[in-house]
Amino acid sequence: MVTVTLSHIRAARERIAGKVEHTATVLSPSLSERLGVPVHLKLEHRQTTGSFKLRGASNAVASLSAEEKARGVIAASTGNHGRALAHAAKLEGMRAVICMSRLVPQNKLDEIRRLGAEVRIVGDSQDDAQQEVERLVAQQGLVMLPPFDHPAIIAGQGTLGLEMIEQVTDAGLVLVQLSGGGLASGVAAAIKGVSPGTKVIGVSMARGAAMKASFDAGRPVLVEELPTLADSLGGGIGLDNRLTFAMCRDLLDDVILLSEDEIAAGIRHAYAQEREIVEGAGAVGIAALLAGKVKAKGPVIVLLSGRNIDMNAHRRIVCAEAIGERAA
């Protein structure tokens, strides 16, 4: 089986050096006290473009041939991958086309357009957007760089795992966002490669968790994509998934699912106690701790994966206004 290994991830780190930020990891006194062990926050939401996605996109673009760069790139996205790919393509003077569903928040669309990418809004799910990608690849010869199931994307995201385990060398547990699996598989491959005894747990929303449903079925399955505060974790994993399903199945120690109220509590805690603005997906690790769904005997690393939240929505959440309309 084709997979992404520690050597691929280390090569990716060399390839993207100078193109991404080496983000800090800090101790959270409030969460450490609550859990009874040191809890460290990996501040990847401070990455350029506001999320971890720049790592994978930068590595994938840097891995293209001159002929492929001349053709331009295309991807389906729930927002953050599109923004990262638009940024990486702009640095290379390349054409970028990003296809998204109507569920993607407006603020993410605006940022992608600002970076000069062509935006196409198609359907009500990531799967609908992916069909448009495949049509344009066949019609215009664009190079598809998917958001997760691609070796260069996985290896790029894995550089985050290297940083985390180097910054907290005695980590007993790492909480990582789980959606299509590019981040979770890359981070788990890096961490398990360096520190096999460290547990890695994937965290997702309960509404439309495609990877968890696929684990339960024993194969990739279709899951209805639903509105959620963790919109970046939406979308399927692809019925023809080549890499991330098997890697996440084999490398993750567990999966935690969260309600919308629990995710909102994570966003509020990040703001009120940690002084950090994070989107719903970025807050799920904190949310899992607050919900009492994690037990740890040693230091914990919680990944804050992104900050690209609509600020009006953020204000409503941190002021404890009703969130039920979106999650109902």
Salt bridges, closest charged atoms under 4 A:
GLU44 OE2 - ARG55 NE 2.73
GLU67 OE1 - ARG71 NH1 3.36
GLU92 OE1 - LYS69 NZ 3.54
GLU111 OE1 - ARG83 NH2 3.33
GLU111 OE1 - ARG114 NH2 2.80
GLU118 OE2 - ARG95 NE 2.73
ASP124 OD1 - ARG102 NE 3.11
GLU132 OE2 - ARG120 NH1 3.56
GLU132 OE2 - ARG135 NH2 2.82
GLU163 OE1 - HIS22 ND1 3.92
GLU163 OE1 - LYS42 NZ 2.69
GLU163 OE2 - ARG55 NH1 2.98
GLU166 OE1 - ARG13 NH1 2.98
ASP216 OD1 - LYS212 NZ 2.98
ASP231 OD1 - LYS108 NZ 2.98
ASP231 OD2 - ARG326 NH2 3.95
ASP250 OD1 - ARG249 NE 2.98
ASP253 OD2 - LYS192 NZ 2.72
GLU262 OE1 - LYS293 NZ 3.02
GLU274 OE2 - HIS269 NE2 2.91
GLU276 OE1 - HIS45 NE2 2.73
GLU276 OE2 - ARG46 NH2 2.35
GLU279 OE1 - LYS108 NZ 2.90
